[in-house]
């Protein structure tokens, strides 16, 4: 590169910096070749040869800025430009959009780089034809954006010349335009659904939840890096079922993975769904220059500024999904980076400590809203108080993009106020108590004198009581000796009872016959070893149980009547033969005898049953 070319390039960059400082237009992201041609065109009209001289000319002629910007921002547009593409949109794409949206679902259209609005109104006519005027007004919003304020003002007027509406089909022209004072004015009621606003594709965040985005022959003026950046913004703004409509000159999307071609020839693309960015949509921060390192530095600075802010903050989009969380709000509510991208209503913070969803709705209708000293129990278990503020995020076109939620910790202030209030109350109470205490002291002195006299009397009574206690102690010692004697007698009686029980048990078990003692209700009271061997049940298993309910091989019904006779005072019944089955399952014949069992003065207290197994005669052998 020659010295003159280097000088000329340096002067050109200085001219661009002058435009940025003086008028706020940053053209550093535009393609240098195209930008240089547009500036040189104005220099030829003004008769200026060098860029440095043109900078001086701009300083001396401020109106030249308007002509220069109009030249750089090429406003080439028309109704239904490239008719085959618009026929495809009207016949195929719009029916597909309406089918994908619910009957009452809203339809948001974004015409980016709209110039004077012809393309925005072209879309309005096609949608009004498909939906009908009433449904169109209720469901459709078309956002027409550009950086050229003059072009936007022309679009807001919606009044066009005969030449401008020459490409509008006659049926649509009669239906949607009125001829007033030699101009064709777009229908006023439908015009309200088309919103014009200034929007810089490089600096401003994208419009969200867009069903169809048209950006025709605009991207081609930017360098490749900025084009990719803008495409990422478009990807964020377009609804999951949305489409992108580009101009003939844009071919970058053939190498992009953000959109898939629906009809490449007609430049219609569908959004390709991807996982949301965990770090909060970093791609939508403003660009300054085309230096990648500078962009990364600015992104990092913004991220650190947000993350280190002492105020807990949450940023949501129009769909009430979380876009950003800073470190303070994560620590306060236990949120994590994984919560970015989730709907706010799925998180506990949406309703505790305060109903954020209601506050967001109110903020979007009536601007910022706050709640003071909301009580909150922190993760550590400490009780805290927060001032909660919801601030709507509105772009230059008055479109609500989302909301920022701030949580200001007022716990310390609240505690200081409570402590101060409590101190005042304690001071007043203390003064009252002091006055009352003085009066009580005087009364107490009098009472103390009286108490001393009472204590002297009480001391004498205590001496008398002590003497009585000594007497009671001696009586207790005597009673204790008597109890020891009685306890010894009880121990001797217990030993005698144990010997009697052992004797009785030995007597029972000395019988070769099975012996059972029952009471008047036929509950078993005694059961000797021979009965255990005969029936297979231990005494511990049968004592206290009804004889007739025992599951043994003895046919209880055979001996029920003899037992009743014994219990009624009858005599002993001898040798009642009963066929039974012993514990081994062998059939036996028993001699059963029953006799009354007297206890004390009750001769019919119970009955004693004896059972003797009879030998079975040997069977005769066959020859």
Number of C-alpha atoms within 10 A of each C-alpha: 5 7 8 9 10 11 11 15 14 13 18 20 15 15 19 17 17 17 18 14 10 10 10 10 15 19 19 19 20 21 15 16 9 13 19 14 13 18 18 18 14 18 18 10 8 12 11 16 11 13 22 15 14 22 19 12 16 16 14 10 10 10 10 16 16 12 12 17 17 16 16 20 19 14 16 10 17 19 20 20 17 13 12 11 18 19 13 14 19 18 12 11 17 18 15 13 17 17 10 13 14 10 10 9 12 18 22 20 26 29 26 26 27 29 27 28 29 23 24 26 26 17 24 22 23 18 20 17 15 16 16 12 14 11 15 20 17 13 15 20 19 23 23 29 29 23 19 22 17 14 18 23 15 15 24 18 13 20 20 20 12 11 8 15 19 13 15 18 11 10 8 13 18 12 12 20 18 16 15 9 8 11 16 20 19 20 16 12 11 18 18 12 18 22 21 25 22 18 22 19 25 21 14 16 21 24 25 23 22 26 22 26 26 22 18 22 16 20 23 18 20 20 15 16 13 20 22 18 18 21 21 18 23 27 25 24 20 24 20 16 17 22 27 25 19 21 19 15 12 17 14 13 18 12 9 12 11 18 21 18 17 15 13 14 9 18 19 23 22 21 21 15 14 11 6 13 13 15 15 18 17 17 18 20 18 17 23 16 14 15 12 12 9 13 16 13 11 16 18 13 12 13 17 13 12 18 19 12 13 15 17 23 23 21 23 25 21 17 12 18 18 22 25 23 24 23 19 20 21 17 13 16 18 12 18 13 14 10 18 23 21 15 16 23 15 11 13 14 16 15 14 14 16 17 14 20 16 11 20 24 15 15 19 20 11 10 15 18 17 15 15 12 17 17 16 18 14 14 11 7 8 8 11 17 22 20 16 22 21 26 19 26 20 14 17 13 15 11 15 17 20 22 25 19 24 19 22 17 19 17 18 11 12 15 13 12 12 12 12 12 12 12 12 12 11 12 12 12 11 13 11 11 13 12 10 11 14 11 11 13 11 11 11 14 11 11 11 12 10 11 13 11 10 11 11 11 11 12 11 10 11 12 11 11 12 11 10 11 12 11 11 12 11 11 11 12 11 11 11 12 11 11 12 11 10 12 12 11 12 12 11 12 12 12 12 12 12 12 12 12 12 12 12 13 15 13 11 20 17 12 13 15 21 23 23 21 23 25 21 17 13 20 18 23 19 20 24 22 21 20 23 17 14 21 18 15 17 14 17 9 11 18 16 15 15 15 21 16 11 14 11 17 19 19 14 16 9 14 18 13 11 21 24 18 17 22 26 15 17 15 13 17 16 12 14 14 17 18 15 18 17 19 15 11 10 9 13 18 17 22 16 22 20 27 23 27 20 16 10 7 7 9 14 19 19 26 26 22 22 20 23 20 19 12 9 9 6 6 6 6 5 4 3
